[in-house]
Amino acid sequence: MIMMTTENILWITVAFGVVMIVQLIIFLYIQAHITAGTRS
């Protein structure tokens, strides 16, 4: 069982933030390719 210390909460928050940013970048990358594909 993981102890819920302040440091662990901070690391979990950072990990979730990184995941959300990566998903956003991938989403925007795919959207840009879809719009570029439909334009040409």
N, C-alpha and C positions, 0 to 999 in steps of 0.2 A: 504494500500500500504506500502510495506516494504522500509524503507529508505536505500539506498545503501551506508552505511558508511563503513569505513575501517574495523571495527570490524565484520560487517555482511559479508563482502566479505571474511574475514579470516575464519569465521565459515563455510560459504558455501564451501570454498576450502577444509577445513578439512573434512567436511561431504562427499564431493565427493571423497576425497582421501581414506577415510575409506571404502566407498562403493566399490571402485575399488579394494582395497586390499582384502576385503571379497570375492568378485567375483573371484579374482585370486586364493585364497585359495580353494574355492569350486571347481573351474575348475581343479586345480592340484589334489585335493582329488579324484574327479571323474575319472580323467585320470589315476591316480595311481591304482584305483580299477579296471578299465577296463583292463589295462595292466596286473595286477595281475590275473584277472579272465581268460584272454586268455592264460596266461602262464601255469597255473595249469590245 
